[in-house]
């Protein structure tokens, strides 16, 4: 999820009955990011996912 869409994702999770659903969040936008920026976003997403899954 990018920062631009966090509020929409949080709303959707509440509507679907999962108000505490957590997800990884990266900076927005992705489409104009450089290769290095995309690599940094991927690394951040992996780190967040590991935490969310209890692997860190």
C-alpha positions in Angstrom: 0.0 0.0 0.0 1.3 3.5 -0.7 0.9 6.3 1.7 -1.6 8.0 -0.7 -4.1 5.1 -0.2 -3.7 4.2 3.5 -7.0 5.9 4.5 -8.9 4.1 1.8 -7.4 0.7 2.8 -8.2 1.4 6.5 -11.8 2.2 5.6 -12.1 -0.9 3.5 -10.7 -3.1 6.2 -13.3 -1.6 8.7 -16.1 -2.1 6.2 -15.0 -5.8 5.7 -15.0 -6.4 9.4 -11.3 -6.4 10.0 -10.7 -3.0 11.6 -7.2 -3.9 13.0 -5.9 -5.3 9.7 -2.3 -4.2 9.2 -0.4 -3.9 5.9 2.9 -2.7 4.7 3.1 1.0 3.6 5.6 2.6 1.3 6.0 6.1 -0.1 3.8 7.3 -2.9 4.2 7.5 -5.9 5.8 4.3 -7.1 5.5 5.0 -10.9 8.0 7.8 -10.9 10.5 6.1 -8.5 14.0 5.4 -9.8 15.5 1.9 -9.7 17.2 2.7 -6.5 14.0 4.1 -5.1 12.1 1.0 -6.0 14.8 -1.2 -4.4 14.5 0.8 -1.2 10.7 0.5 -1.3 11.0 -3.3 -1.8 13.4 -3.6 1.1 11.1 -1.5 3.3 8.1 -3.6 2.3 9.9 -6.9 3.1 11.0 -5.5 6.5 7.4 -4.5 7.3 6.0 -7.8 6.1 8.4 -9.7 8.3 7.3 -7.6 11.3 3.6 -8.1 10.5 4.2 -11.9 10.2 6.1 -12.0 13.4 9.4 -13.0 11.7 11.5 -10.1 13.0 
